[in-house]
Amino acid sequence: MPIDAFVYKQFGKRCFDVCVSLILLLILVPLFPFIALALYVFSGTPILFTQTRTGLLNHPFQIIKFRTMNKIKKNSVKTTYVWTEGVPDDFLFKSSHNIEITKIGAILRKTSLDELPQLFNVLKGEMSLIGPRPEIPEITEHYSEKQMNRLYAKPGLTGWAQVNGRSDSCHGQKIDHDLYYVENCSFRLDMKILILTIVMICNGKGAY
């Protein structure tokens, strides 16, 4: 790894995360009350959705998002996976026809506004602006040795996999993109991903 990329990864990336997150929050926080009101009127409570995700080096943390799904029933059963040789490459976690997504939630997902509370995860140091998307433990506990390598980078709001397909990619493609990012993380690559993310959000492509 080039020395400048190493220095950025070890020191500059955290500074970049904090500075950009604070700027984004100052700009976007005025939207929070309007989003919360729309959710309350059209979808009820709770407004926020929290869930355990797998973070850096396999450490769990609580992700924060605006709720886009129907309310989870108390007696609902979680999906149990029985993979023995890693997560299958053709695995898809969600689709564009997910009937559990509310109408207001579909709008928030299409515009990625549901992700805004994760800026607080970034400020807390649990996430980065750029990195592999944080996965649920029920999936990461089945990772193969190769797939585990994606956990050597702090999870991000967006990443190389997202700008190369977002929700349209299968698991194998996402893993390959994430491993590329882990090995090639740099300020230049992060800026490229950030710009491509803005373009994709404007186009509303691949977000479900």
C-alpha positions in Angstrom: 0.0 0.0 0.0 1.4 3.5 -0.9 2.5 5.5 2.1 0.0 8.3 1.4 -2.9 5.7 1.2 -1.6 4.2 4.5 -1.5 7.6 6.3 -5.0 8.4 5.0 -6.4 5.1 6.1 -4.9 5.3 9.6 -5.4 9.0 10.3 -7.0 11.1 7.6 -10.1 9.0 7.0 -11.4 9.6 10.5 -10.8 13.3 10.2 -12.6 13.2 6.8 -15.5 11.3 8.3 -16.0 13.8 11.2 -15.6 16.9 9.2 -17.9 15.9 6.3 -20.5 14.4 8.7 -20.7 17.6 10.7 -21.2 19.6 7.6 -23.9 17.3 6.3 -25.7 17.3 9.6 -25.7 21.1 9.7 -27.1 21.2 6.2 -29.6 18.3 6.5 -30.8 18.3 10.1 -33.6 20.8 9.2 -35.1 17.9 7.1 -35.3 15.6 10.2 -38.5 17.1 11.6 -40.3 16.9 8.2 -39.2 13.3 7.7 -40.3 12.4 11.2 -43.7 14.1 10.7 -44.3 12.4 7.4 -43.4 9.0 8.9 -45.7 9.7 11.9 -48.7 10.7 9.7 -48.3 8.0 7.0 -46.7 5.1 8.9 -47.1 5.8 12.7 -44.4 5.1 15.2 -41.6 4.3 15.9 -39.9 6.9 13.7 -36.5 5.4 14.0 -35.3 1.9 13.3 -32.3 0.4 15.2 -30.8 -3.0 14.5 -27.6 -4.8 15.4 -25.1 -4.9 12.6 -21.6 -6.2 12.3 -18.9 -3.6 12.4 -15.1 -3.3 12.2 -13.3 -6.6 13.1 -16.6 -8.3 13.7 -17.7 -6.0 16.6 -21.5 -5.5 16.8 -23.1 -2.0 17.0 -26.6 -0.5 16.7 -27.3 1.1 13.4 -29.8 4.0 13.3 -32.1 4.7 10.4 -35.5 6.2 9.7 -38.0 3.3 9.7 -39.1 2.3 6.2 -40.6 -1.1 6.9 -43.9 -2.1 8.4 -43.8 -2.7 12.2 -42.2 -5.9 13.2 -44.5 -8.3 15.1 -43.3 -9.3 18.5 -43.7 -13.0 17.7 -42.2 -12.8 14.2 -39.5 -15.4 13.6 -36.1 -14.3 12.3 -34.7 -16.0 9.2 -32.2 -18.7 10.0 -29.5 -19.5 7.5 -27.8 -22.9 7.3 -24.9 -22.2 5.1 -21.7 -24.3 5.9 -19.2 -23.0 3.3 -19.7 -19.2 3.5 -22.6 -17.1 2.2 -23.5 -18.2 -1.4 -22.4 -15.9 -4.1 -25.9 -15.8 -5.6 -27.5 -14.8 -2.3 -29.8 -11.7 -2.5 -31.0 -10.2 0.8 -33.8 -8.0 -0.6 -35.6 -7.2 -3.8 -37.5 -4.3 -5.4 -40.8 -6.1 -4.6 -40.4 -6.2 -0.8 -44.0 -5.9 0.4 -42.8 -5.0 3.9 -41.7 -1.5 2.8 -44.2 1.2 3.5 -45.2 3.8 0.8 -43.4 6.6 2.6 -40.5 4.2 3.3 -40.1 3.5 -0.4 -39.7 7.2 -1.1 -37.1 7.5 1.7 -35.2 4.6 0.4 -35.3 5.8 -3.2 -33.8 9.1 -2.1 -31.6 7.5 0.6 -33.0 9.9 3.2 -33.6 6.9 5.5 -29.8 6.7 5.9 -29.3 10.2 7.4 -29.4 9.2 11.1 -26.4 7.0 10.4 -24.3 10.2 10.3 -24.5 9.9 14.1 -23.0 6.4 13.8 -20.2 7.9 11.9 -19.6 10.6 14.5 -19.5 7.9 17.2 -16.8 6.1 15.2 -18.9 3.0 14.6 -19.1 3.7 10.9 -17.3 5.6 8.2 -18.9 7.6 5.4 -17.2 5.2 2.9 -16.8 1.5 3.4 -18.6 -1.9 3.1 -22.2 -1.7 4.0 -22.8 -3.1 7.6 -24.3 -6.6 7.4 -26.5 -8.3 10.0 -24.8 -10.9 12.3 -27.1 -13.6 11.1 -25.3 -13.4 7.8 -21.7 -12.5 8.8 -21.6 -15.4 11.2 -21.6 -17.6 8.2 -18.8 -15.8 6.4 -16.0 -17.8 4.8 -12.4 -16.8 5.5 -12.3 -14.8 2.4 -15.6 -13.0 3.1 -14.4 -12.1 6.6 -11.7 -9.9 5.1 -14.4 -7.3 4.3 -14.7 -6.7 8.1 -11.1 -5.2 8.1 -12.6 -1.9 7.0 -15.1 0.1 9.1 -18.6 -0.2 7.6 -19.8 2.8 5.6 -23.0 4.7 4.5 -21.9 4.0 1.0 -19.1 2.1 -0.7 -17.5 0.7 -3.8 -20.2 -2.1 -4.0 -23.0 0.5 -3.7 -21.8 2.6 -6.6 -21.3 -0.6 -8.7 -24.9 -1.8 -8.4 -26.5 -0.8 -5.0 -29.3 -3.3 -4.3 -29.0 -4.9 -7.8 -25.8 -6.8 -7.0 -25.7 -10.4 -5.6 -23.7 -11.2 -2.5 -20.6 -12.5 -4.5 -20.4 -9.3 -6.4 -20.7 -7.2 -3.3 -17.9 -9.2 -1.6 -15.6 -8.7 -4.5 -16.2 -5.0 -4.6 -15.8 -4.7 -0.8 -12.5 -6.6 -0.8 -11.3 -4.3 -3.6 -12.1 -1.3 -1.4 -10.4 -2.8 1.7 -7.2 -3.4 -0.4 -7.2 -0.1 -2.2 -8.7 2.4 0.3 -7.5 6.0 -0.4 -8.7 9.6 -0.3 -8.9 9.6 -4.1 -11.1 6.4 -4.1 -13.3 7.8 -1.3 -13.9 11.0 -3.2 -14.7 9.0 -6.4 -17.3 6.9 -4.4 -18.8 10.0 -2.8 -19.3 11.7 -6.2 -20.7 8.5 -7.8 -23.1 8.1 -4.8 -24.5 11.6 -5.2 -25.1 10.8 -8.9 -26.8 7.5 -8.1 -29.0 9.1 -5.5 -30.1 11.8 -8.0 -30.9 9.0 -10.5 -32.6 6.9 -7.9 -30.9 3.8 -9.4 -30.8 0.4 -7.6 -32.2 1.5 -4.2 -35.1 -0.5 -2.8 
